[in-house]
């Protein structure tokens, strides 16, 4: 259940684009065609799915205070957390280079259409944000880290795919001249962000019901204790 909750939460509730507005540069620049958006979105999913678990391992066994205790007790006092940004970016840059080589080899047309934005995945704040959110939210296991990476990538993929499909349709619409281009794109992005905010109730309804049930149980226990005290007092009086 924890994996399912984290997966859907990272896609819809904590969407990289609509909730935190990360990766907006590539989102706006490469969303003019659906085919290009699909290629970049798939690359982002792949990079997030690899880098988030790798950075989780780095954080757990190297960077956290006391993480080096597995080497020996004399290393337990070392704290390398100040290297988090450097190590995370190095991992991301390595994987982006691998993606660039694979795309250039197997799909030269997609490589040419993505242009400079493919190597710029290395500095895409959505990619680094996935690793930093993983670290700040203290994701417990490697499996959850992989789940979070894939879910965050799918969320970014859905965002850029949706805006690309809408922008292709807008070409044939009569948009006011003052809003053509990025203007109408920002408006649509804001409206979609509001729509995605409605998913916030997906995983909170159960918590509210559980809280209400717990509160009801507490009230009943208090009433029972009062009744027990009254009965005890009556017994004492009768004695």
C-alpha positions in Angstrom: 0.0 0.0 0.0 2.9 2.4 0.8 4.3 1.9 -2.7 1.0 2.5 -4.4 0.4 5.6 -2.3 3.8 7.0 -3.0 3.5 6.2 -6.7 0.2 8.1 -7.3 1.2 10.9 -4.9 4.4 11.6 -6.9 2.4 11.6 -10.2 -0.7 13.6 -9.3 -0.3 15.4 -6.0 3.4 16.3 -5.9 3.7 16.7 -9.6 7.1 18.2 -10.5 5.6 20.8 -12.9 2.1 21.6 -11.5 2.9 21.4 -7.7 6.5 22.6 -7.5 7.0 24.2 -11.0 10.3 22.4 -11.5 11.7 21.8 -15.0 9.7 24.6 -16.5 12.4 25.6 -19.0 12.3 22.3 -20.9 8.6 22.1 -20.3 7.9 25.3 -22.2 10.6 25.0 -24.8 10.1 21.4 -26.0 6.3 21.2 -25.8 5.5 22.5 -29.2 5.2 19.0 -30.7 3.8 15.8 -29.1 6.5 13.6 -30.7 9.3 15.8 -29.2 7.6 15.9 -25.8 7.2 12.2 -25.7 10.9 11.7 -26.4 12.1 14.1 -23.8 9.5 12.8 -21.3 10.8 9.3 -21.7 14.3 10.5 -21.2 13.3 12.3 -18.0 11.6 9.1 -16.7 14.7 7.0 -17.4 17.1 9.5 -15.8 14.9 9.9 -12.7 14.4 6.2 -12.4 18.1 5.6 -12.3 19.5 8.7 -10.5 17.0 8.8 -7.6 17.9 5.2 -6.4 21.6 5.8 -7.0 21.5 9.0 -5.0 19.6 7.2 -2.3 22.4 4.7 -2.0 25.0 7.5 -2.0 23.0 9.4 0.7 22.5 6.3 2.9 26.0 4.8 2.7 28.3 7.8 2.1 26.8 11.2 2.7 24.7 11.1 5.8 26.3 11.7 9.3 27.7 8.3 10.4 26.9 6.6 7.1 30.6 5.5 6.7 30.3 3.3 9.8 30.1 0.3 7.5 33.7 0.8 6.6 34.8 0.9 10.3 34.0 2.4 13.6 36.7 5.0 13.2 34.7 6.5 10.3 31.4 6.8 12.2 32.0 10.4 13.1 32.5 11.6 9.5 29.8 13.8 8.0 29.9 14.2 4.2 26.4 15.7 3.8 28.0 19.0 2.4 28.9 17.0 -0.7 25.3 16.1 -1.5 24.8 18.6 -4.3 28.1 17.8 -6.0 27.5 14.0 -5.8 23.9 14.2 -6.9 24.7 16.4 -9.9 27.7 14.2 -10.9 25.4 11.1 -10.9 22.7 13.0 -12.9 25.3 14.3 -15.5 26.7 10.7 -16.0 23.2 9.3 -16.7 22.3 12.1 -19.0 25.4 11.5 -21.0 24.4 7.8 -21.3 20.9 8.9 -22.5 22.3 11.3 -25.0 24.6 8.6 -26.5 21.7 6.1 -26.7 19.2 8.6 -28.3 21.8 9.7 -30.8 22.6 6.1 -31.8 19.0 4.8 -32.1 17.0 7.9 -33.0 19.0 10.6 -34.7 15.8 12.5 -35.7 14.7 12.8 -32.0 18.2 13.8 -31.1 18.2 16.6 -33.6 14.7 17.7 -32.6 15.6 17.9 -28.9 18.7 19.8 -29.7 20.4 21.5 -26.8 17.6 20.5 -24.3 18.7 16.8 -24.2 22.2 17.5 -22.6 20.4 20.3 -20.5 18.6 17.5 -18.7 21.7 17.4 -16.5 20.8 20.8 -15.1 17.0 20.3 -15.2 15.9 21.3 -11.8 13.2 18.6 -11.9 15.9 15.9 -12.0 17.9 17.3 -9.1 14.6 18.1 -7.3 13.7 14.4 -7.4 16.9 13.5 -5.5 16.6 16.4 -3.1 13.0 15.6 -2.3 14.0 12.0 -1.8 16.6 13.1 0.7 14.4 15.7 2.5 11.4 13.4 2.8 13.6 10.6 4.2 12.4 7.8 1.9 13.1 4.7 3.8 14.1 2.0 1.3 15.7 1.6 -2.1 12.4 0.2 -3.5 10.5 3.3 -2.4 13.3 5.5 -3.9 12.9 3.7 -7.3 9.1 4.0 -7.0 9.4 7.8 -6.3 11.8 8.3 -9.2 9.6 6.5 -11.7 6.4 8.2 -10.4 8.0 11.7 -10.5 9.2 11.0 -14.1 5.8 9.9 -15.2 4.2 13.0 -13.6 6.6 15.3 -15.5 6.0 13.2 -18.7 2.2 13.6 -18.4 2.6 17.3 -17.8 4.7 18.0 -20.9 2.6 15.6 -23.0 -0.6 17.4 -22.0 0.7 20.8 -22.8 2.2 19.7 -26.1 -1.1 18.2 -27.2 -3.0 21.4 -26.2 -0.4 23.6 -28.0 -0.8 21.7 -31.2 -4.5 22.3 -31.1 -4.1 26.0 -30.2 -2.4 26.6 -33.5 -5.7 26.2 -35.2 -7.6 28.4 -32.7 -8.2 32.1 -32.7 -6.1 33.2 -29.8 -5.9 36.9 -29.1 -2.6 38.4 -30.4 -1.5 39.5 -26.9 -1.7 36.0 -25.6 -0.2 34.0 -28.5 2.9 32.0 -27.7 4.0 31.7 -24.0 1.1 33.9 -22.8 -1.6 31.3 -23.4 0.8 28.5 -22.5 1.3 30.0 -19.0 -2.5 30.4 -18.6 -3.2 26.8 -19.6 -0.4 25.6 -17.3 -1.9 27.5 -14.4 -5.4 26.0 -15.1 -3.9 22.5 -15.3 -2.1 23.1 -12.0 -5.4 24.1 -10.4 -6.9 20.9 -11.8 -4.1 18.8 -10.4 -4.6 20.4 -7.0 -7.9 18.6 -6.8 -6.1 15.3 -6.6 -4.8 16.4 -3.2 -7.9 14.8 -1.6 -7.2 11.4 -3.1 -4.9 10.3 -0.2 -6.2 12.5 2.6 -9.8 11.2 2.9 -8.7 8.0 4.6 -6.6 10.0 7.1 -9.5 12.2 8.0 -11.8 9.3 8.5 -9.2 7.5 10.6 -8.8 10.7 12.7 -12.6 10.9 13.2 -12.8 7.3 14.2 -9.9 7.7 16.7 -11.6 10.8 18.1 -14.9 8.9 18.5 -13.1 6.1 20.3 -11.4 8.5 22.6 -14.8 10.2 23.4 -16.3 6.8 24.1 -13.4 5.8 26.3 -13.8 9.0 28.3 -17.5 8.4 28.8 -16.9 4.8 29.8 -14.4 6.0 32.4 -16.9 8.5 33.7 -19.5 5.8 34.1 -17.0 3.5 35.9 -16.2 6.3 38.3 -19.9 6.9 39.0 -20.5 3.2 39.6 -17.5 3.1 41.9 -18.8 6.1 43.8 -22.2 4.6 44.2 -20.7 1.3 45.5 -18.7 3.3 48.1 -21.8 5.2 49.2 -23.8 2.0 49.6 -21.0 0.5 51.6 
